Amino acid sequence: MIDNGVGPQPVRCKKRPAAAWLLPGLLAAGIFLCPGMARGKTFLLNTSSTYPLSTPEGNGSLDLIIREAFRRIGMDVKIVRVPSERGLVDADRGIDDGDFVRVAGLEKMYPNLVRVPEPICDFEFTVFTKDLSIRINGWRSLKPYNVGIITGWNILERNITGTRSLTEVGDANALFELLAHGRVDLVVFDRVEGDAVIKKLGLSEIIALKPYLSKQGMYLYLNRRYAGLAPRLAAALLEMKRNGDMQRLTRSAAGRKQG
């Protein structure tokens, strides 16, 4: 010890605010953050959706709708594009703060996800093919065929079983290239996005069959840390539907050319 001639000095311990030591324990215990604690945060949401629903530039219809819903509760959003299966895992682990656009019920498989209970759009899960002789009447009618889907689309993985073969790929372009090159008899995808992919890739020989297999409301999911925000976002989305803002944003995005 160095003697500075002034004798021993008292040791002063800096007292930490209670929140500084409580917060890690609360999170470890799985206690959700209240909306006030999230204020000022930029939310990181992921999606695998494609034009016209989501674009790299962030001007797809769902990009605009979700950004506006968050704005109405006083928050900013950053949207990143990831493969479908990875998006669910990253949101469930808290790497990202949420994921869109998904069918209902995924919280049963991913316990760290909370569904915002107001749909942001509907999907028509549709068969696309080059073979005009194919007739579709429900999921069971797919069994005789070689089928292609995107990995991570849970509703398709659950309902498409017992087919001649099932090929899974990572994105929409790869899915329709698979069909274009005759590696599968048909693919199942959202009708709106599928029509856009066909136009983008110039695959005029591919058609969408009617009727669609299933029509489902599609949702935004949050990591459970932000469960308290789900009712506020649902209320914002509902109000956007009632006053016509959601339809206006959808038309605005539809007017933009595909990049």
ZIZIDA-V108377 format. One record per backbone hydrogen bond with DSSP energy under -1.0 kcal/mol. CO is the residue of the C=O (numbers start at 1). NH is the residue of the N-H. E is the energy in kcal/mol with one decimal. If there is no record, write none. Layout:
co-><CO:CO>
nh-><NH:NH>
e-><E:E>
This chain:
co-><17:18:19:22:23:24:25:26:27:34:38:43:44:45:46:47:50:50:52:53:53:55:60:61:62:63:64:65:66:67:68:70:70:71:76:78:80:83:84:85:86:87:88:89:90:90:97:98:99:102:105:106:106:110:112:114:121:123:124:125:125:126:127:128:129:131:138:139:140:142:145:146:146:147:148:149:150:152:153:154:155:156:159:165:167:169:171:172:173:174:175:176:177:178:179:186:187:189:190:191:192:193:194:195:196:197:198:202:203:207:214:216:218:219:220:221:222:223:224:225:226:227:229:230:231:232:233:234:235:236:237:238:239:240:244:245:246:247:248:249:250:251:253>
nh-><20:22:23:26:27:28:29:31:30:37:41:78:97:80:100:82:53:54:61:62:63:58:64:65:66:67:68:69:70:71:72:73:75:74:43:45:47:87:88:89:90:91:92:93:95:96:223:46:221:219:108:109:110:113:224:222:218:216:191:213:214:189:209:187:207:134:141:142:143:145:165:185:186:167:188:169:153:154:157:158:159:160:161:147:149:151:175:176:177:178:179:180:181:183:182:148:128:126:194:195:196:197:198:199:200:201:203:204:206:129:125:123:120:102:116:99:114:226:227:33:229:230:233:234:235:236:237:238:239:240:241:242:243:246:248:249:250:251:252:253:254:255:256>
e-><-1.0:-2.1:-2.3:-2.3:-2.5:-2.5:-1.8:-2.6:-1.4:-1.1:-2.1:-3.5:-2.5:-2.6:-2.0:-1.9:-2.1:-1.3:-2.7:-1.7:-1.3:-1.6:-2.4:-2.2:-2.7:-2.2:-2.1:-2.3:-2.3:-2.1:-1.9:-1.0:-2.5:-1.7:-2.7:-2.7:-1.8:-2.2:-1.4:-1.7:-3.0:-2.1:-2.5:-2.2:-1.9:-1.4:-2.8:-2.0:-2.8:-3.6:-1.5:-1.0:-2.5:-2.1:-2.9:-3.0:-3.0:-2.3:-1.8:-2.6:-1.1:-2.2:-3.1:-2.3:-2.8:-1.4:-1.0:-1.9:-1.6:-2.1:-1.1:-2.2:-1.7:-2.9:-1.9:-2.0:-1.6:-1.4:-2.1:-2.1:-1.5:-2.5:-1.0:-2.5:-2.3:-2.7:-1.8:-2.3:-2.1:-1.9:-1.4:-2.6:-2.1:-2.2:-1.6:-1.7:-2.9:-3.0:-2.6:-2.8:-1.5:-2.2:-2.4:-1.9:-2.5:-2.7:-2.3:-1.1:-1.9:-2.1:-2.9:-2.7:-3.0:-2.5:-2.9:-2.2:-3.0:-2.5:-1.6:-1.9:-2.0:-1.3:-2.5:-2.4:-2.2:-1.9:-2.5:-2.4:-2.2:-2.0:-1.7:-2.3:-2.3:-2.1:-2.1:-2.4:-2.0:-2.4:-2.2:-2.2:-2.1:-1.3:-1.6>
